[in-house]
Amino acid sequence: MNLETIQLLIGRDLTLRHFGWLSVLAALALSLLGIYAIDLASAPPPPAGSPLPITPSGLVLKQIIFMAVGITAAAAIVLPHYRFVRFVAWPAMWICLFLLVFILIPQVPTWLVRPRNGARAWINLGPVDFQPAEVAKIAFIMVVADYLRYRRNHRTFVGLIPVGLITLVPVALIMRQPDLGTAILFVPTVFAMLVAAGARLKHLSLVVLIAMCAAPAAYPLLKPHQKQRIIGLVHVIQDSKAGADGINFQSLTARTLTGAGGLTGNPDPKARSLVRFNRLPEAHNDMIYSVIVLRFGLLGGVAVLGLYLLWFAGALLTAAACRDPFGRLVVIGCATIIAAQMFINVGMNIGIVPIIGLTLPFVSYGGSSMLTVWLMTGLVVNIATRRPPRLARPSFEFDDSEETWAD
Amino acid sequence: MFARLIPSMFLRRVLLLGGLLAFSAFLPVLQLIYLTVVRGEEFRRDAERKLVVERWLPTQRGRILDRKGRVLAFNRPSYDIAVDYPVITGEWARDQAARHARSLHRAQWSQLSRDQQEELINRYLPQFQEQLDASWTRFAFIAGLPLEEINKRREQIQSQVELMAASIWEAREQKARREILERLERRGEFVDEDADHPELRAAARQARRPIREQTTPHVVLRGVDDKTAFAFAKLVPPERGVPAPSDADPLAPAPMPGLHVIDSQVREYPFAVVDLAIDGSTLPANLRTDSAIPVRVEGVATHILGWMRSQIYAEDIAARPKEIVETLPDGAKRVVGIDRGHYQPGDSVGAAGLEASLERELRGLRGFEVTHLDTGEIDPPQPPEHGRDIPLTIDIMLQARIQALFDPAIGLAVSQPWHANHLLPDGAVLSGAAVVIDIDSGDILAMVSAPSFTLEQLQNDPKSVFEDELMQPFLNRAINRPYQPGSVVKPLMLVGALTGGQLQHGARISCTGRFYENKPDAYRCWIYKMTDGAQTHDGSLGHAPDGAEAIMVSCNIFFYELGRRLGPKGLTEWFTKFGVGRDAVQPALGLGEFRDDQGRPRIFPGALGPIGGYSNPNVPSVSPQDAVLMAIGQGPIAWTPLHAADAYATLGRMGLRIVPRLRADEPVREYDLGLDPRAIDTALRGLHGAVAERAGTGYRIRVEEPGQPPRYEEVFNAPGIKVWGKTGTADAAALFSRTETDENGKPRILRDGDHSWTVILCGPEDGAGGARPRYAVAVVVDYGGSGGKVSGPIANQIVHALIAEGYLPDFKARTASTGAPPRP
């Protein structure tokens, strides 16, 4: 590996003045906030009068390691030019698909694929567990981006079908685990990428309409506990205490603690006690947003949303500045998938979305998730760092004369 | 337009996505604001509530005392042992097995079929069943009862609750069905009631959710002592976060699930049964005996004291809710505190009598201890406040003695030949009431209603208490039963007419036997009626009677005339002044709301016919004819023995009315009726004559024994005690059965005839022949017949009872011991 090869790998035309830093900044802030919040959620309050605990809880230490790993991976993925990343897109996808099928096979021994919470989603790699669905997210984005670049046929209705098929396969496999939450993230992602790629808004609207009409027909297909979650959400919205001891305990407790944050939140020891004695389930992962609002109040909650918007701003600006179609779509895809996950999780915490089991990116406890989102941040930085090349044809600039906003 | 502004399509699309993102962030922010700001306080309270554990410290119910400090009702401390319902039924084992199975196999649980789940549950069931069985065996051992007995109680509780559940589910389902059908109708869907509509099915399922009793603990052992309670306390499972008492001892037995040791109290009434000996030497005629007659008096003052109920009803909780809520000016409600007297499962509540109406004061307040889970601190506890001791004006021994007088063993309340009551067979047991008021203070010394009943009877044989239509033991005749007064109102009428000027002092009114010339069969004097028109009082006295004489001989004509002169308005005014016709008597008893045996609030039924000013237009006003009748205590007027004693006590006080008190800690309320002292004097003269003069209606009874010539005995025979009194024979409405009919299909008449009244004042003689009335006694015997013959002797015995309890001096004993003539 000599200098020339390295240069070829990394590429020329680099710049350090780019919008990707916004995303990095936001990601760092969110990760650090997450570490604090996990400590709040998992460590009991110190006895009155004594200083804060010196030894943080085990989860905190692990999360710090996850963050370090994530940042390292992000840094690693910044180095090679993203066109090389594009080369591994399809192979990575195939491997992911294989793994997704693999973990569904019932014959696979449980020491390898340990069921957790009723889902077969994790492969046991000794000290850590590895979730193929997480990697599949990135692979999927890259595959779709690769497919759509320089193509025109997604401008037709029929041309949307291949994209749909590419989406359908991993979604179906993931839903079989069952992991409804992760699976449904793919849908807005592919939509956003199609929007960015110039598909006609008319066609996309039609698809959405068809989906909305078909949704009630899908309700009976849901599993009982999924149906119960939806009913539970209706109860929460109606403010009834039905199911407060059972299926709705998580929603109602999260809502209560969120509200208990008030405008400016509660002091640290009080917040710890409240989390502990209200027995918020999944306080350190799914419900971490409630913990943050409990601690920092409405202002804190809005600040977290702001940090996410900052991350998205960084990504979108990067997409705007980048000329390469692949790069643009990858960035859009990453932003959308993180946005979708974030909104669903926040919605769960504040009682407008049924409990689906999605974590809050950067903040919730979890290694696989941390790795994925930092990798995505790395991708954004990767694409942002490369100055836009001169292109043979402009990317995703279609003649919109027959298409106006009024359509 | 956008196309011109931003030529790049991609950029437009990016902006679109960016806009969507920003917009999407809007909705969560709104919801956040709603949660944290709009409802933030509420949620904060909810969350903070989990940080504290409240513990209630038990309190002591107040005692009820009589006027001499004897304890009539008190709480004996004891403990109840309660167990959660699922542990009683055994369902607990299955619940635990299910939970265990679910947690062990959590991953596949949702994928398993029902049968597979069942199979897994059954696999773990035996170990929990064993644990449960062992717990119950130990329970029985500690309780000192055979296991079969404990299991029997478990079954009893279970069947009771299931019965309740079935009826509640039924009611719920009916209600829900009705609502759904109505709703569907309004939508235009007409569904047949029995149709298989999904909403109806859902309602049926929803209705069968567990009732409260299926989730709360139930008492299995009531009233265990300290030692047993302590042994049970060791088995109580620990509260969350609080270390178990047996944690320190590894050999201690495993806790029994769902076990609670509840501080309870047993309410005891030490004077409910009193053994007495009544001196038989002063009884009349055939009842007289030289020895003392032993009487066991059961149910002394049951009507007054009432009793407790160990089941809390929704009404009790509603009447005293846990949270004290104040309504702000804008209509919003705010919780300002907790009522420490609120009801908790296992509490008892007063069900009748004073226990019920004084519940608030007797109950006391629990203490309160708050443990903060986050800091581990325990706030300084708020100590419990014991309930208030209530002193009564009643003398329980006097009450017992008077109640003994109504016992059939004595014979006074049993139909005797010298009652001369042809409507009753000899030996029929009579019911009645007696009230004694201390004139100087207005205190009620005794308030007896016979027959009474014990709490054992109430519990074991309630039918005998509530469904005995003839004797009606539950009825408190002293204050809850309206009677026609009859002649006993005459002195009041006289005093009223003299004071008001409708009669001149010393004026006479001729007794012609009948009031209306043209109505020879109505409005007659009793002597005229009794002698079939042969006699009038003009004749028997030799002259027209004046006021005092009219009282003495109880001349009806005299008082018909007074009634005519006073008119409806005048009559009503006087009755009202003496306390009849409005509940002037009731609140004064200091009871607030007096409750009957069913716990319903009652006012004292003293009724007057309406005389304008009443809102019901369908009830006709009192007419002048009615007024004439009311003057002799018939017609649209009714009162109770308490009214009678009170009115006479007012006379005894020369017109000063003191509202009678039952509670000794109530303030004394008095007001002057402004009666003419000469009028009262006249009335008292007449009253004394009625019992002391030969012509008086209450002077003597005629005794006829087989094989002996008829003889006369004086009704009142207590030496050295001056008595002023009036008898009354009040024509009464018949008592009809509500369940039995006679041969004509009409309701059977259980009793008919006249109520026998005697109301007296009594006081010790001062040696110069004068005396001051000290006590007012009113006696009524239901359907007894003649006033002087039936209730008179009872009133006499009450005088003797007053002597026996030290309220009047015992001249007989003094004479016997000193041999000297009686001296005050």
Interface residues (C-beta under 8 A of the other chain):
Chain A: P45 P47 A48 P115 R116 N117 G118 A119 A192 V195 A196 G198 K223 P224 H225 R255 T256 L257 T258 G259 A260 G261 G262 L263 P269 K270 S273 L274 R276 F277 N278 R279 V293 L294 G297 L298 G301 V302 L305 Y308 L309 F312 A313 L316 A319 A320 R328 I332 A335 T336 A339 F343 V346 G347 I350 G351 I352 S395 F396 E397 F398 D400 S401 T404 W405
Chain B: M1 F2 A3 S8 M9 F10 L11 R13 V14 L16 L17 G18 L21 A22 S24 A25 L27 P28 V29 Q31 L32 I33 L35 T36 V37 R39 G40 E41 E42 F43 R44 D46 A47 E48 K50 L51 R106 A107 Q108 W109 S110 Q111 L373 D374 T375 G376 E377
